[in-house]
Amino acid sequence: MRLMHLSDLHLGIKVYEFDLFEDQKYMLDNIIKIAIAKDVDGIMISGDVYDRPIPPAESVALFDSFLTRLSDEGIKAYITSGNHDSQERLSFGSKLMNKSGIFFGGTFDGTVPRMDLEDEYGQVHLYMLPFLKPSIVRAHMADDTGSSDNMRSVENKTNSITEDNKSTDNNTGDINANDIYPDENSDSDIDSKDAISARISKDDIISYQKAIDYVLSGLQIDESARNIIMAHQFVTGATRSDSEEISVGGVDEISADSFDLFDYVALGHIHTPQIIGGNEHIRYCGTMLKYSFSECKKNKSVPIITLKEKGNIDIELADLIPQRDMREIKGTYLDLTAKKNYADTNTDDYIHVTLTDEDDVPDALGRLRSIYPNIMKLDYDNLRTRAVYNSEIPDEVEKKSPLDLFQEFYNLQNGRDLTLEESTYVQSQIEKLWEGGV
């Protein structure tokens, strides 16, 4: 079985007020070509399909066209929501689309949908985990420490979803993708989840780590089978880029240990492609395009995972070549406008220009755009700007956590450091403030 791993399409995004619709359309076309050339059975999209909860109509139409073409080619799609998506809007029409081999993880209701796929080596269990934060998980927990009618009603709803999918056989190749459910619908599973609820109360779910661990603990994972999970979270050790939302104090971090039972972890949320902790099977695929200049020196690719027998996975990276790249150029105005310095470059690229002239160049942006029409950003690097930067924005401040900054402030006001108990309390309040603001 061969699966492609995508995430963070961010359809509808604008970077420095530039609409990237044509660039995204070009890249989605290329992704379909790669999927066909590599004989991919299915594509996983791990969240942030859109850049905002209410996306532009043209972006919705673009994604609809992308999914339609996948279905026409017999390539299945498995889609979960990210922090930028509206779970409800993204899942609209999902039952109807199931019949065409397009599967959405849906709105989180206390359970994790599971797709059962099959090839010559047996079953592959694909768990579709949407973006979660503690408040979402708490909303689907019992009010007390006993079993919850809400959890049981979720189980009953899951039964009906399973039967709906079984009634329409839509096999393609060697994949059997008829069953979508969080786990086997047996009394023992319900009892197991009730037991977990009995051990953990809402008050315990105060961090992203505890929220994810609570949800994953309810899965009945068959360790003898091949298991994949799609997740849209920040896993500790990942390197961020400037185009992502930054949390306060790292409260959204999840340990890679939470995914120990999975043969492949298809992560979304981080825009730079990378593996976690040296583990090739725990991977962020990154965005299909560069959405910030912090990524301009990094190449984009898409992982293609070939699943064989248990414990045997091959991962191939297919390069993604954009229609227009994102790059930075630096020099004096005369240097950047000299034909010999740009003749062999793609002047249609999205560009960050840094001028080193000591004096401001009149109408520099307008004049430079006659050569580089897609300049997104222009600034100066000279003695004057460096002096201003060094006096106003100390690098050390940007590197400190909110707790470190509060401790320094407290010391200045009170002449002593925080005690361990005080520091722990302040950190908990920082986490609560962050949780309430996302």
Backbone hydrogen bonds, N-H to C=O, Kabsch-Sander energy under -0.5 kcal/mol:
donor,donor_aa,acceptor,acceptor_aa,energy
3,L,305,I,-2.7
4,M,42,G,-2.6
5,H,303,P,-2.4
6,L,4,M,-0.6
6,L,44,M,-3.6
8,D,47,G,-2.5
9,L,48,D,-0.6
10,H,48,D,-2.4
11,L,49,V,-2.7
13,I,10,H,-1.7
15,V,18,F,-2.0
16,Y,14,K,-0.6
18,F,15,V,-1.8
19,D,17,E,-0.5
20,L,13,I,-1.3
20,L,18,F,-0.5
24,Q,20,L,-2.6
25,K,21,F,-2.6
26,Y,22,E,-2.3
27,M,23,D,-2.0
28,L,24,Q,-2.6
29,D,25,K,-2.1
30,N,26,Y,-1.7
31,I,27,M,-2.4
32,I,28,L,-2.0
33,K,29,D,-1.9
34,I,30,N,-2.5
35,A,31,I,-2.7
36,I,32,I,-2.3
37,A,33,K,-2.5
38,K,34,I,-2.6
39,D,36,I,-1.2
40,V,35,A,-2.7
41,D,2,R,-2.8
42,G,2,R,-1.2
43,I,76,K,-2.5
44,M,4,M,-3.3
45,I,78,Y,-3.0
46,S,6,L,-2.7
46,S,44,M,-0.6
47,G,45,I,-1.5
47,G,80,T,-1.0
51,D,11,L,-2.1
59,S,56,P,-0.7
60,V,56,P,-1.8
61,A,57,A,-2.4
62,L,58,E,-1.8
63,F,59,S,-2.3
64,D,60,V,-2.4
65,S,61,A,-2.3
66,F,62,L,-2.1
67,L,63,F,-2.6
68,T,64,D,-2.3
69,R,65,S,-2.2
70,L,66,F,-1.9
71,S,67,L,-2.6
72,D,68,T,-2.4
73,E,69,R,-1.6
74,G,71,S,-1.4
75,I,70,L,-2.8
76,K,41,D,-2.1
76,K,74,G,-0.6
77,A,101,G,-2.2
78,Y,43,I,-2.8
79,I,103,F,-2.9
80,T,45,I,-2.3
85,D,82,G,-0.8
87,Q,85,D,-0.7
90,L,86,S,-2.8
91,S,87,Q,-1.4
92,F,89,R,-1.3
94,S,91,S,-2.0
97,M,93,G,-2.2
98,N,94,S,-1.7
99,K,95,K,-0.6
99,K,96,L,-0.9
100,S,97,M,-1.8
101,G,98,N,-1.7
102,I,97,M,-2.0
103,F,77,A,-3.3
103,F,101,G,-0.6
105,G,79,I,-3.1
109,D,111,T,-0.5
114,R,181,Y,-0.7
115,M,126,L,-3.2
116,D,179,D,-1.4
117,L,115,M,-0.7
117,L,124,V,-3.0
119,D,122,G,-2.3
122,G,119,D,-1.8
124,V,117,L,-2.7
125,H,226,R,-2.8
126,L,115,M,-3.1
126,L,124,V,-0.7
127,Y,125,H,-0.7
127,Y,228,I,-3.2
128,M,113,P,-2.6
129,L,127,Y,-0.8
129,L,230,M,-1.9
131,F,81,S,-1.7
136,I,133,K,-1.0
137,V,133,K,-1.7
138,R,134,P,-2.9
139,A,135,S,-1.5
140,H,137,V,-1.6
141,M,138,R,-1.7
152,R,148,S,-1.8
153,S,149,D,-2.5
154,V,150,N,-1.9
155,E,151,M,-1.8
156,N,152,R,-2.1
157,K,153,S,-2.2
158,T,154,V,-2.3
159,N,155,E,-1.9
160,S,156,N,-1.5
161,I,157,K,-1.9
162,T,158,T,-2.3
163,E,159,N,-2.1
164,D,160,S,-2.2
165,N,161,I,-2.0
166,K,162,T,-2.1
167,S,163,E,-1.3
168,T,165,N,-1.0
169,D,167,S,-0.5
172,T,175,I,-1.1
175,I,172,T,-1.8
177,A,175,I,-0.7
180,I,178,N,-0.6
181,Y,114,R,-2.4
186,S,184,E,-1.8
190,I,186,S,-1.8
191,D,187,D,-2.8
192,S,188,S,-2.3
193,K,189,D,-2.3
194,D,190,I,-2.5
195,A,191,D,-2.3
196,I,192,S,-1.9
197,S,193,K,-2.4
198,A,194,D,-2.0
199,R,195,A,-1.2
199,R,196,I,-0.6
200,I,196,I,-1.7
204,D,201,S,-1.4
205,I,201,S,-0.6
205,I,202,K,-1.3
206,I,204,D,-1.7
208,Y,251,V,-1.1
211,A,207,S,-2.1
212,I,208,Y,-2.7
213,D,209,Q,-2.5
214,Y,210,K,-2.1
215,V,211,A,-2.0
216,L,212,I,-2.8
217,S,213,D,-1.9
218,G,214,Y,-0.6
218,G,215,V,-1.1
219,L,216,L,-1.6
221,I,219,L,-1.2
223,E,221,I,-1.0
225,A,222,D,-1.4
226,R,123,Q,-1.2
227,N,225,A,-0.5
228,I,125,H,-3.0
229,I,264,Y,-1.9
230,M,127,Y,-2.8
231,A,266,A,-1.9
233,Q,268,G,-0.7
234,F,252,D,-0.7
235,V,233,Q,-0.8
236,T,254,I,-2.9
238,A,235,V,-1.9
240,R,238,A,-0.5
244,E,241,S,-1.4
249,G,247,S,-0.5
251,V,248,V,-1.4
253,E,250,G,-1.6
254,I,234,F,-2.1
258,S,255,S,-1.6
259,F,256,A,-1.8
260,D,257,D,-1.5
262,F,259,F,-1.8
263,D,227,N,-2.8
264,Y,227,N,-1.2
265,V,281,H,-3.3
266,A,229,I,-2.5
266,A,264,Y,-0.6
267,L,265,V,-1.2
267,L,283,R,-2.4
268,G,231,A,-2.0
274,Q,284,Y,-2.1
276,I,279,N,-0.8
276,I,282,I,-2.2
277,G,275,I,-0.5
279,N,276,I,-2.2
280,E,278,G,-0.8
282,I,279,N,-1.6
283,R,265,V,-2.0
283,R,281,H,-0.6
284,Y,274,Q,-3.1
285,C,267,L,-1.1
285,C,283,R,-0.5
287,T,271,H,-1.9
295,E,292,S,-1.5
296,C,293,F,-1.2
298,K,295,E,-2.4
300,K,320,L,-0.5
302,V,318,A,-2.3
304,I,316,E,-3.0
305,I,3,L,-3.5
305,I,303,P,-0.5
306,T,304,I,-0.6
306,T,314,D,-3.2
307,L,1,M,-3.2
307,L,305,I,-0.7
308,K,306,T,-0.5
308,K,312,N,-2.3
312,N,309,E,-2.4
313,I,311,G,-0.6
314,D,306,T,-2.3
316,E,304,I,-2.6
318,A,302,V,-2.5
318,A,316,E,-0.6
319,D,317,L,-0.5
320,L,300,K,-2.3
321,I,319,D,-0.6
327,R,325,D,-0.5
327,R,350,Y,-2.6
329,I,352,H,-2.4
331,G,354,T,-2.1
336,L,332,T,-2.4
337,T,333,Y,-1.4
338,A,334,L,-0.5
338,A,335,D,-0.9
341,N,338,A,-2.1
342,Y,338,A,-0.5
342,Y,339,K,-1.3
343,A,339,K,-2.3
345,T,342,Y,-1.8
347,T,345,T,-1.2
349,D,346,N,-1.8
350,Y,325,D,-3.0
351,I,349,D,-0.5
351,I,374,N,-1.8
352,H,327,R,-2.0
353,V,351,I,-0.6
353,V,377,K,-2.9
354,T,329,I,-2.2
355,L,353,V,-0.5
355,L,379,D,-2.8
356,T,331,G,-1.4
364,A,361,V,-1.5
367,R,363,D,-2.3
368,L,364,A,-2.6
369,R,365,L,-2.0
370,S,367,R,-0.9
371,I,368,L,-1.8
372,Y,368,L,-3.1
374,N,347,T,-0.6
375,I,372,Y,-1.0
376,M,351,I,-2.6
376,M,374,N,-0.5
377,K,351,I,-1.5
379,D,353,V,-2.2
381,D,355,L,-2.7
386,R,382,N,-2.4
387,A,383,L,-1.6
388,V,384,R,-1.9
389,Y,385,T,-2.5
390,N,386,R,-2.3
391,S,387,A,-1.4
392,E,388,V,-1.8
393,I,389,Y,-2.4
397,V,394,P,-0.7
398,E,394,P,-1.0
399,K,395,D,-1.1
400,K,396,E,-0.5
400,K,397,V,-1.2
405,L,401,S,-2.3
406,F,402,P,-2.3
407,Q,403,L,-2.5
408,E,404,D,-2.1
409,F,405,L,-2.2
410,Y,406,F,-3.0
411,N,407,Q,-2.3
412,L,408,E,-2.1
413,Q,409,F,-2.0
414,N,410,Y,-2.6
415,G,411,N,-2.3
423,S,419,T,-2.9
424,T,420,L,-2.3
425,Y,421,E,-2.0
426,V,422,E,-2.6
427,Q,423,S,-2.3
428,S,424,T,-1.9
429,Q,425,Y,-1.9
430,I,426,V,-2.3
431,E,427,Q,-2.2
432,K,428,S,-1.9
433,L,429,Q,-2.4
434,W,430,I,-2.3
435,E,431,E,-2.6
436,G,432,K,-2.1
437,G,433,L,-0.8
437,G,434,W,-0.8
438,V,434,W,-0.5
438,V,435,E,-0.7
